C-alpha cells in the first residue's frame, strides 16, 4: 500500500511524504502506482522547477518527501490538486493508497 502523508502549516498544505507500492499489480505493470508516481513527480517539478519555489526535497528508494519552508499560494494550489488527485485514485483502486494529513 502507498501511504501519502500531507503536511499542513497553519491549516495550509506545505508538503508531503509519499512512500510504498500500491500492490494493485506486479511491479512495472501497476497502473495505480504509476499514476501516483507520475502525479507526484509532476507536482514536485512544478513547485521547484517551474515556480522556482524553495523546497526541501528528499528522494530515496520508493519514498519522496517535499516540504516548503515558506508558504506560497501557487504551490498550495498545486498541492491541493495533488491531494484531490490521490483521493480519486484511492477511490478508484481501493486498498492501494492511504492518505493522511498532519500539522507541522
N, C-alpha and C positions, 0 to 999 in steps of 0.2 A: 504494500500500500504506500502511496505517496502521501507525505504529510506536508502541508503548506501552512506555515505559521506567518501571519501578517502582524507587523508591529505598528502600534499607534503611539503617537506622542500628542498629548493634549487633544485626544479624540480624532486626530487626523493620521491617515496612513503615512508611514515614513520608511517602510521597508518590508522585507520578507525573508524567510528561510524555507527553502523547498528541498526535500530530500526523499529518497526511496525509489521504488519501482512499482508501477501500477499493478502488475501481475494479471493484466487482462489477457495477455497472450505472451508467447515466447519473446525474449529479448530480440530486438530488431524487427519485430512484427507487431508490436504493441501500440495500437493507434491511440490509446488513452495516454500512454507515456510520451509518445511523440507529440501529441497535442499540447501537453503540459510543457514539455521541454521547449518546443518552438515558441509558445506564448511567453515563457519566462525569458528566453534569450531576446526576443523582440523588445520586451519591456526594459530589461537591463540595458540593452544597447540604445534604446530611445532615450532613456534617462541620462546615461553617461556620455554617449557619443553625439546624439542629435541635439539634446538640450544643453549639453556640457555642464550638467549639474554634478557637483562633487558628491560622491557616494563611496562608502566603503564596500567593496565587492570581494567576496571570498568564494572561490570555486575549488572544490575538492571532491574527486570521485563523482558520486551521484548526488552531490549537495551543492546548492548555490545560495549564498546569502548576500543581500544588498540592504544597506542601511544608510539613509541620508542623515547627516548630522544637523542639517537645517531644513526647515520647511520650504517647499516650493509648490505653488498652486498647480503648475502644469504636471509636475511629477505625481502629485496627489491624484490628479485625474487619471493618469496612466495606471497608477496602482489600483485605483477604484475599478478601472476596466479589467485589470488582471484578476482582481477578486471576483468580479462578476463572471468572467470567462471560466475561471476554475470552478466556480459554483455550478455553472451549467454543465461542465464536463463531469463533475461528481454526480450530478443527477442523471446524465445520460449513461454513465458507466459506473453504476452503483458498486460500492465496495472497493473502488480503486484509489480514492482520494479523500483525505480528511483535512478539513480547513478549520483553523482556529485563529483567534486574534488575541494579542496581549498588549497591554500598555507598557511602554518602556520609559 
